[in-house]
Structure formats: C-alpha cells, structure tokens
C-alpha cells in the first residue's frame, strides 16, 4: 500500500476568473506527479487570488509502481550487534631453539659431556619450546603453560668408563682413587665369588640380595633430565600509571628422573616456584623492570629489559632487545650466598605473518653463579687449589675433553701420583679444568598465533 498526494491550484482574477486544470496524470490518477512549474498568465487588471488544495489517499501499488520501484521501503536499521567479549584469546607459540639459555645458564651443556668435548659458547642440542596463554575475557587474568624439551642427547650415556656399583657415575670399585684399574686384591672379601687364595668357588659372607651389581653404568647426563614445564597464573593491566603484570610461576621437571615437588625444596631436582611483578612506565612501555622471588628459598632475580619493534612494511617487522640481570642467591651473610650482576641477554629478530627468526646472546658477568652450576664448586676464599681443587669465583670447571674416558683417567692418575710424590701432599688430585664461557649464543625459529 502506498500514500498518494493530489495537488489542485486555483487562480482567480478580479473581473476575470479562470480555474486552472489539474496537471495531466498520464492516464491514471494513481501516478505520483512531479511538481511542475506552471507559468501563470499575465492578467491585465485586478489582483490574483491563489488557493491550494491538497488531498491524500491510500492506494495499492500498481505493476507500473513496482517496476519504477516506487513501493520499495527504506531499509530497516539493523539491530545493534552485542558487544564482543574484550581481551579474550588463546595465544599459542611453537618455538625451536638451538640452545636453552636460562638467565645465563647453559641448559644444553651436557651435550659437550656426552661428546667428550670442552664446554663452548655455541652448544646446539636444539630444544622444542611450546607455550599457550589463555586470557580470561574482560578481567586481565591469564593462565600460561610453557615447556622445554631437548631434541637430541636425551638419554644417559656412559662417558667415564668406570666399573661402578650404581648408576650415579661416581661410585667405583677403586680402593685407590689414583689407580684407574680395578685392584681386585683389595676388594672386600665379602664380595668375592671366587676365593682369592684357592681360586675355588666360594659363597660370599654377605647375602647375595644386598650386593651391588658391578658393571659399566650410564652416567646421569641425558638432556631429558632437564625437560621442564612452567605453569603461571597472573594478572595484566594497563593504567595511567603504567603497565603491570604480576602472578606466580611454578617450574618443575617433566621426566620422572628429575621430578620434584614444586612447592618444596627438592634438592638438586628442585627448579623454582616464584612470585613475580613486572612494571613498565606509561611514557616508555618498551622498558620494563621485573622482580622474581622464590617462595621456597631466598633466591631472587631482578631484570631490567628494553624491547623495541620496528615495522619494515606490511606484515614484516624487526625487533631488538637488551637486558641486565641481577641475582641474589642464599641468605645474606652466609658463606655460600651471592649478590651481584648475573647476565645481560641480547636479542634480535625478524617476523612475518606470525613466523619469526631470531638470534640470542648472553653475557655472563659473574663466574660465581655459573661455575657452581657446572661443578658445584663452593663459594669460599680458602686455597683449595693447593689440593687441586677449585672455587666458584675462579671460573674454572672440569674439562670434559680431558677427564672423561679411560685414557684420560690413566694420564690424570699418573700426574696425580707424580705430584704427590714430589710434594708429599697425599690430598692432591689433578683435575684438568677450563674457563666457563663468558658468552653464549643461540638461534631460534618460532610461529605465533592468537585463537
């Protein structure tokens, strides 16, 4: 149905009058007329009187109306769509890196041990490091899970070639630590299966089930022992005062040989369970300061970092980063505590459509931390070198290329015997050492997406 309007105009002159006819309707009064200009005649006398008559009528559309699109209604305004849930996403990253550099620690160093090579700056066992971050919509809360898994040199390997009574890699049958050969004449009588005098079979005095099996055991150097997963729960916010990120992170080993309680000190296998806070000022959000404090022990790590991204062209970007780490280990005042600069990480990368290729480098400021991670050398000022020992501060660690294997043991034992004979110091043991590498390098490739 359509609404029509008719227009009648009448002009009257004094003494003479004429009624103007309707504008022609092209054969039907149902057609909507265009307003036409009507040129009035000039009247020779009198005044004109004008009146206007308008009529409205409702009529059904004709086929001609439909063809001329007269009856098309104005498009209806669509109802507003409901607001999208803000900030809800799952960020996923798949990363492969030639080495795992963790706050200056070389997590792939056991590859050199297994190969019988000296520690170096460019270990490349390669690690797979997936991560997924779930953002709770509209709250700033998030849950993050990240893992690190070695791709090579995963299994333990016997590198010391010693006859041992267990898989620890250090317990041997040698009654004299200088002699690399097993001296069966000095073995306890309870372990004999053959009598040492008569050479006849005999039963040991100790129950068989309590005796160790002596053989060449694999050493605890497989990189799968260091496989780990990090679980974080935190909150992020952007305010006028700056950007904040705080939460708790628990790191634990995934391999059964390295598992420990993430909320209790598990000794050598304990990783870390930390509270963390990160702040970036509003005027320079590329700069951030992070504090991480272990909730189980007194260890702390503080890091100042700067990250900048540059857009080269559409979908192609470059980024650079630099940082400075400060570490506090142990309780202040104790002999094994450490407080000072730890590492300076650097990075650069180029990304395209979610793919990224990057370079990493880490400089180690202090030997105390990383020497202890390799050899467990104590932090002390005592002159351990007199007996062939080493401290954490000297940066000297056991050189795998000159200590592992029967041949190296034989040479080192001869040197030890000679020095003992010359100095009369029976506590001396010769151990070839090398400097801890100051610089560490790695390359990585990754793909990131948001679901």
DAGIMO-V508906 format. One record per residue. N is the residue number from 1. RES is the residue in one small letter. PSI is psi in degrees with one decimal (NA if undefined). NEAR is the number of other ideal C-beta (glycine too) atoms within 12 Angstrom. D_CENTER is the distance of its C-alpha to the mean C-alpha in Angstrom with 1 decimal. Layout:
# DAGIMO-V508906
{{N;RES;PSI;NEAR;D_CENTER} {N;RES;PSI;NEAR;D_CENTER}}
This chain:
# DAGIMO-V508906
{{1;x;140.6;14;66.7} {2;x;159.6;23;67.1} {3;x;124.5;17;68.7} {4;x;152.7;25;71.5} {5;x;130.9;21;73.3} {6;x;143.2;21;76.9} {7;x;121.1;23;78.3} {8;x;133.7;19;82.1} {9;x;132.8;24;83.5} {10;x;130.1;20;87.2} {11;x;132.2;25;89.0} {12;x;133.5;19;92.5} {13;x;144.9;21;94.9} {14;x;128.6;13;97.9} {15;x;-27.0;12;101.1} {16;x;135.9;17;99.1} {17;x;149.5;15;96.2} {18;x;130.7;17;94.0} {19;x;124.7;16;91.2} {20;x;133.9;23;88.4} {21;x;165.2;12;87.3} {22;x;153.3;19;83.8} {23;x;133.8;19;81.5} {24;x;141.9;13;81.9} {25;x;16.5;17;79.4} {26;x;40.5;15;79.2} {27;x;-9.5;9;80.9} {28;x;136.3;15;78.9} {29;x;-5.5;19;78.5} {30;x;-2.8;26;75.0} {31;x;136.3;23;73.6} {32;x;126.4;26;71.7} {33;x;144.9;19;73.5} {34;x;142.8;12;72.2} {35;x;119.8;12;73.8} {36;x;145.1;13;76.5} {37;x;125.0;8;78.2} {38;x;118.8;18;81.9} {39;x;113.9;8;84.2} {40;x;146.7;16;87.0} {41;x;150.8;12;90.5} {42;x;129.0;11;92.3} {43;x;136.6;17;94.9} {44;x;-23.0;11;98.1} {45;x;164.0;10;98.8} {46;x;-176.0;15;97.5} {47;x;151.2;14;94.0} {48;x;147.2;22;91.3} {49;x;128.7;18;89.7} {50;x;128.6;16;86.4} {51;x;157.1;14;84.8} {52;x;132.3;15;81.7} {53;x;126.3;15;81.3} {54;x;132.7;13;77.9} {55;x;144.7;14;77.6} {56;x;139.3;13;74.5} {57;x;146.1;15;74.4} {58;x;126.8;12;71.8} {59;x;153.6;20;72.1} {60;x;146.5;15;70.3} {61;x;142.5;22;68.6} {62;x;172.3;21;70.5} {63;x;-35.6;12;69.3} {64;x;-38.0;17;69.8} {65;x;-43.6;21;67.6} {66;x;-41.3;13;64.8} {67;x;-35.4;11;65.2} {68;x;5.8;16;65.0} {69;x;30.9;11;61.9} {70;x;-32.4;21;63.8} {71;x;4.0;21;62.5} {72;x;120.3;12;58.8} {73;x;158.7;10;57.2} {74;x;140.2;6;54.6} {75;x;136.8;6;51.1} {76;x;142.8;6;49.9} {77;x;120.3;6;47.0} {78;x;149.6;6;44.0} {79;x;138.8;6;42.8} {80;x;136.4;6;39.6} {81;x;149.0;6;36.4} {82;x;146.5;6;34.6} {83;x;137.8;9;31.7} {84;x;147.4;10;28.3} {85;x;121.1;12;26.0} {86;x;144.8;12;23.8} {87;x;16.3;22;20.1} {88;x;124.4;20;19.6} {89;x;166.2;20;16.9} {90;x;111.1;21;14.3} {91;x;125.1;25;11.3} {92;x;137.3;22;10.2} {93;x;134.8;30;8.1} {94;x;118.1;24;9.4} {95;x;138.7;32;8.4} {96;x;127.7;29;11.0} {97;x;143.6;37;11.2} {98;x;-24.9;32;14.5} {99;x;152.4;41;13.4} {100;x;105.3;38;10.8} {101;x;108.9;40;11.5} {102;x;97.9;33;10.7} {103;x;39.2;37;12.7} {104;x;-8.2;38;15.3} {105;x;138.1;31;15.6} {106;x;99.0;42;16.2} {107;x;-7.9;38;14.9} {108;x;16.9;39;16.9} {109;x;-24.2;39;20.1} {110;x;-10.8;37;22.0} {111;x;-37.8;35;22.4} {112;x;-37.8;33;25.0} {113;x;-46.9;37;26.6} {114;x;-30.8;31;27.2} {115;x;-8.0;24;28.5} {116;x;34.8;26;30.7} {117;x;159.9;24;29.4} {118;x;151.0;26;28.8} {119;x;140.7;38;25.3} {120;x;176.4;26;24.1} {121;x;-14.2;26;21.6} {122;x;57.2;25;20.4} {123;x;144.3;36;19.6} {124;x;60.3;29;18.4} {125;x;-17.2;35;18.1} {126;x;135.7;27;15.1} {127;x;146.5;39;12.2} {128;x;124.6;27;10.9} {129;x;86.0;33;7.3} {130;x;155.5;24;7.7} {131;x;152.6;27;6.4} {132;x;129.8;27;9.1} {133;x;118.3;31;9.9} {134;x;121.2;24;13.7} {135;x;124.2;25;15.6} {136;x;124.1;21;19.1} {137;x;132.3;16;21.7} {138;x;13.0;14;23.4} {139;x;-21.6;17;22.2} {140;x;-7.9;21;19.0} {141;x;151.0;22;17.7} {142;x;158.0;29;14.4} {143;x;130.4;25;13.0} {144;x;135.0;32;9.4} {145;x;126.2;27;8.9} {146;x;142.0;30;6.2} {147;x;164.9;27;8.0} {148;x;123.3;36;9.0} {149;x;125.9;30;12.5} {150;x;142.2;38;15.0} {151;x;-10.9;23;17.0} {152;x;165.2;24;20.0} {153;x;39.6;30;22.2} {154;x;-37.7;26;21.1} {155;x;152.8;19;24.6} {156;x;150.8;26;26.6} {157;x;138.7;30;29.3} {158;x;110.1;26;32.5} {159;x;-19.6;32;32.6} {160;x;-18.4;35;35.0} {161;x;44.2;26;37.8} {162;x;148.5;35;39.4} {163;x;116.3;26;41.6} {164;x;162.5;25;39.8} {165;x;11.0;24;40.6} {166;x;168.0;21;37.0} {167;x;14.3;24;33.5} {168;x;-22.2;19;32.3} {169;x;-3.7;26;33.1} {170;x;-28.2;16;35.2} {171;x;121.9;20;38.2} {172;x;171.5;29;41.1} {173;x;0.7;28;44.8} {174;x;121.1;24;45.7} {175;x;-20.5;16;48.2} {176;x;113.6;20;48.2} {177;x;-16.4;26;44.7} {178;x;-28.3;27;46.4} {179;x;115.0;22;47.6} {180;x;-10.7;27;45.0} {181;x;149.2;21;47.5} {182;x;119.9;23;48.2} {183;x;91.9;17;51.5} {184;x;-22.4;20;52.9} {185;x;-18.5;15;56.0} {186;x;3.7;16;53.9} {187;x;147.9;24;52.1} {188;x;140.5;18;53.0} {189;x;-27.5;18;56.0} {190;x;-14.0;16;54.4} {191;x;-4.5;26;52.0} {192;x;137.4;23;54.8} {193;x;-25.9;20;55.5} {194;x;130.8;16;58.4} {195;x;131.6;14;60.9} {196;x;-16.2;17;60.6} {197;x;-51.9;10;64.4} {198;x;-15.2;9;65.9} {199;x;24.2;11;62.9} {200;x;150.5;11;63.7} {201;x;138.9;10;61.1} {202;x;157.6;16;60.6} {203;x;131.1;16;58.5} {204;x;149.7;20;56.1} {205;x;-20.0;15;57.0} {206;x;140.5;15;53.4} {207;x;139.0;10;52.5} {208;x;-40.5;13;50.8} {209;x;-16.3;8;47.9} {210;x;-3.0;12;46.9} {211;x;143.4;19;46.8} {212;x;152.9;23;43.6} {213;x;116.0;16;43.3} {214;x;121.9;22;43.2} {215;x;-175.1;18;41.4} {216;x;96.8;23;38.7} {217;x;150.6;27;35.5} {218;x;145.4;23;32.0} {219;x;155.6;30;30.0} {220;x;75.5;30;26.8} {221;x;8.4;34;24.6} {222;x;136.8;29;22.7} {223;x;-16.8;39;19.0} {224;x;-17.0;30;18.5} {225;x;-21.8;30;19.4} {226;x;2.8;39;16.0} {227;x;136.1;31;14.1} {228;x;164.0;34;12.1} {229;x;137.1;27;10.5} {230;x;130.1;34;9.2} {231;x;123.2;29;11.1} {232;x;145.0;32;11.1} {233;x;123.2;23;14.1} {234;x;-171.7;30;14.8} {235;x;133.9;24;16.8} {236;x;143.0;30;16.4} {237;x;147.3;24;19.6} {238;x;118.7;17;21.3} {239;x;174.9;15;24.7} {240;x;-21.8;10;27.4} {241;x;-10.6;13;26.4} {242;x;-177.9;21;22.9} {243;x;134.2;26;19.4} {244;x;145.5;25;18.3} {245;x;120.3;31;15.3} {246;x;154.7;25;16.0} {247;x;-160.4;28;15.4} {248;x;141.9;27;15.0} {249;x;132.3;34;12.3} {250;x;123.4;31;13.6} {251;x;132.0;39;12.4} {252;x;153.6;31;14.9} {253;x;145.3;32;15.9} {254;x;-25.1;27;16.6} {255;x;137.3;25;19.5} {256;x;-28.7;12;22.8} {257;x;-14.7;22;23.7} {258;x;4.2;26;20.9} {259;x;149.1;23;20.7} {260;x;167.6;26;21.5} {261;x;118.4;17;21.9} {262;x;-12.9;28;18.8} {263;x;16.9;20;21.4} {264;x;146.4;17;23.9} {265;x;107.1;19;24.1} {266;x;19.4;20;24.0} {267;x;-136.1;14;25.0} {268;x;-27.7;18;23.4} {269;x;-10.1;25;21.0} {270;x;131.0;25;19.7} {271;x;-91.5;38;16.1} {272;x;147.4;35;15.7} {273;x;112.9;30;16.1} {274;x;146.5;32;15.6} {275;x;142.2;24;16.7} {276;x;149.8;34;15.0} {277;x;130.9;27;16.4} {278;x;135.9;30;15.4} {279;x;136.8;27;18.2} {280;x;126.9;26;18.9} {281;x;151.2;20;22.6} {282;x;-26.5;16;24.2} {283;x;-9.0;11;25.8} {284;x;77.1;16;22.7} {285;x;-13.4;22;19.5} {286;x;-18.1;21;17.8} {287;x;131.1;24;18.3} {288;x;153.4;29;16.5} {289;x;128.0;26;17.2} {290;x;138.2;31;15.2} {291;x;128.5;24;16.9} {292;x;127.1;33;15.6} {293;x;125.0;23;18.5} {294;x;132.0;29;18.8} {295;x;-9.3;22;21.1} {296;x;-44.2;24;22.7} {297;x;-166.4;24;23.7} {298;x;10.7;22;24.2} {299;x;141.2;32;21.1} {300;x;150.0;31;19.5} {301;x;128.3;35;17.0} {302;x;138.2;29;17.4} {303;x;130.2;31;15.7} {304;x;124.3;27;17.2} {305;x;147.3;27;15.2} {306;x;128.2;24;16.5} {307;x;131.2;26;15.0} {308;x;134.9;20;17.5} {309;x;137.8;20;17.6} {310;x;136.3;16;20.9} {311;x;116.9;14;22.5} {312;x;-50.9;13;24.5} {313;x;-175.3;10;26.1} {314;x;126.4;8;25.4} {315;x;3.5;12;22.0} {316;x;119.1;19;21.5} {317;x;157.7;24;19.4} {318;x;153.3;22;18.4} {319;x;150.6;24;16.1} {320;x;154.1;23;16.3} {321;x;154.2;27;14.7} {322;x;151.6;25;16.2} {323;x;170.5;33;15.9} {324;x;121.6;28;18.0} {325;x;138.6;34;17.2} {326;x;133.2;28;19.9} {327;x;140.5;34;20.2} {328;x;113.5;27;22.8} {329;x;139.2;30;23.5} {330;x;-174.3;23;26.3} {331;x;132.6;15;29.2} {332;x;133.8;14;30.9} {333;x;-18.6;10;34.2} {334;x;156.1;16;33.5} {335;x;-25.3;18;33.9} {336;x;10.3;24;30.4} {337;x;157.2;24;28.6} {338;x;137.4;34;26.7} {339;x;118.8;24;25.9} {340;x;-178.8;23;25.0} {341;x;137.7;25;22.7} {342;x;-62.5;35;20.0} {343;x;162.5;37;18.0} {344;x;103.3;29;17.5} {345;x;142.3;34;14.4} {346;x;150.1;28;15.2} {347;x;155.4;30;13.8} {348;x;146.1;25;15.4} {349;x;167.6;30;15.0} {350;x;135.2;25;17.0} {351;x;149.8;25;16.2} {352;x;117.7;20;18.7} {353;x;43.7;13;18.8} {354;x;-19.9;19;15.1} {355;x;144.0;22;15.0} {356;x;136.5;29;13.6} {357;x;128.2;24;14.7} {358;x;160.4;32;13.4} {359;x;140.6;27;14.8} {360;x;147.5;36;13.5} {361;x;142.6;29;16.0} {362;x;130.7;35;16.3} {363;x;131.1;25;19.7} {364;x;117.8;33;20.8} {365;x;-37.5;26;23.3} {366;x;139.0;31;24.7} {367;x;-26.4;31;25.8} {368;x;-42.1;34;26.3} {369;x;-52.3;37;22.7} {370;x;-24.1;40;21.9} {371;x;-45.8;35;25.4} {372;x;-33.1;31;25.3} {373;x;-30.9;32;22.1} {374;x;-53.6;33;24.0} {375;x;-13.1;29;27.5} {376;x;24.0;18;27.6} {377;x;140.6;30;30.2} {378;x;151.8;23;31.5} {379;x;98.6;27;31.4} {380;x;159.7;22;35.1} {381;x;4.6;13;37.8} {382;x;152.0;17;40.1} {383;x;70.1;12;41.5} {384;x;-19.8;24;39.8} {385;x;-19.7;21;40.4} {386;x;-34.4;15;44.1} {387;x;13.6;20;43.3} {388;x;11.4;26;40.8} {389;x;-173.8;25;37.8} {390;x;150.6;35;34.9} {391;x;167.0;28;33.1} {392;x;-32.4;33;29.6} {393;x;-17.0;26;30.7} {394;x;-11.0;27;32.3} {395;x;15.6;27;29.1} {396;x;129.0;27;30.9} {397;x;160.6;34;29.5} {398;x;131.0;33;31.1} {399;x;111.0;27;31.3} {400;x;-28.9;33;30.6} {401;x;-16.5;23;32.7} {402;x;9.6;24;35.8} {403;x;-25.3;35;35.5} {404;x;140.6;32;34.5} {405;x;153.8;25;37.3} {406;x;-40.4;21;41.0} {407;x;-44.4;17;42.2} {408;x;-38.8;26;40.0} {409;x;-38.3;30;41.0} {410;x;-45.5;20;44.7} {411;x;-45.6;21;44.5} {412;x;-34.7;31;42.7} {413;x;-35.5;27;45.2} {414;x;-39.5;18;48.1} {415;x;-42.3;23;46.9} {416;x;-44.5;29;46.4} {417;x;-40.2;23;49.9} {418;x;-43.6;16;51.4} {419;x;-40.6;23;49.8} {420;x;-40.8;22;50.9} {421;x;-34.8;14;54.4} {422;x;-33.5;13;54.5} {423;x;-10.9;16;53.1} {424;x;22.9;9;54.2} {425;x;97.4;19;50.7} {426;x;-5.7;17;50.0} {427;x;-6.4;17;46.6} {428;x;136.7;26;45.3} {429;x;125.7;28;42.7} {430;x;127.4;32;41.6} {431;x;114.2;31;37.9} {432;x;134.8;23;36.7} {433;x;164.8;30;33.7} {434;x;163.5;26;31.5} {435;x;142.7;22;29.5} {436;x;129.5;37;25.8} {437;x;131.9;30;24.2} {438;x;-41.6;23;23.5} {439;x;142.4;25;21.2} {440;x;143.4;37;18.3} {441;x;151.7;28;17.2} {442;x;154.4;34;14.8} {443;x;154.4;26;14.5} {444;x;156.0;33;12.0} {445;x;140.0;27;12.5} {446;x;163.1;27;10.6} {447;x;130.3;22;12.0} {448;x;143.0;26;11.1} {449;x;161.4;18;13.7} {450;x;127.4;16;14.8} {451;x;NA;14;17.4}}
